[in-house]
Amino acid sequence: MQRKRQYGKITVEFVGLESMIYFLSKYLALFLLKLFFRFRVRGQVAIPRRGPCLILSNHSSYLDPIVIGCASPRRIYFVAKEELFRNPVARFFLHQLGAFPLRRKEVDQTAVKKIFTLLREGKVVCLFPEGTLLLKARVPVVIAGIRGTHESLPRGAKFPRFSPIRVTFSSWALPSSRVEETELSIRREMEVLLRDE
């Protein structure tokens, strides 16, 4: 949370613990990504400068949320699998970084409500494609294609390999009111972004 206080003609903005941890973590991660992974981003203009937005991304590595967070010019709130919140230390930092849990074996109404609350507040939320949610949200949607994270840190790997990482953003229009067509359109757009050099 950010608070502003006026001192004459000067406005001082106080940044809370959550924002401080988020931005320190983001710029440290960005420095490391550029240093070791030749990190590059394209299409950032697809993300609206203000107002609500959903970012839909492919997912093949635990690096993906960090990479998307560093690639976006705006702060992103993440949906993360519930298992990651079982460790109290991880849970603390995940909350500070704007992540919230999702139960994957059922329709998690709490997570869905959290997503819509954030969107009503004009925030950016990143999640995996979910056609039904998109049809209800009616907000700008951006597709993100991430390349290189699987090679850099495959699931189950303990140490990273220094492979180039690229992120490409693309604005996307809802093609129809049918869930199946929506999800197929998202997959096709991601395939294009992942092939695009």
LINGILIN-V257514 format. One record per run of one state. SS is the DSSP state (A for helix, B for strand, O for the rest). FROM is the first residue (numbers start at 0). LEN is the number of residues. If there is no record, write none. Layout:
# LINGILIN-V257514
ss | from | len
SS | FROM | LEN
SS | FROM | LEN
This chain:
# LINGILIN-V257514
ss | from | len
O | 0 | 1
B | 1 | 6
O | 7 | 2
B | 9 | 6
O | 15 | 1
A | 16 | 21
O | 37 | 2
B | 39 | 3
O | 42 | 1
A | 43 | 3
O | 46 | 6
B | 52 | 5
O | 57 | 6
A | 63 | 8
O | 71 | 4
B | 75 | 6
A | 81 | 4
O | 85 | 2
A | 87 | 9
O | 96 | 2
B | 98 | 4
O | 102 | 6
A | 108 | 12
O | 120 | 3
B | 123 | 4
O | 127 | 3
A | 130 | 7
O | 137 | 2
B | 139 | 8
O | 147 | 1
A | 148 | 4
O | 152 | 13
B | 165 | 7
O | 172 | 6
A | 178 | 17
O | 195 | 2
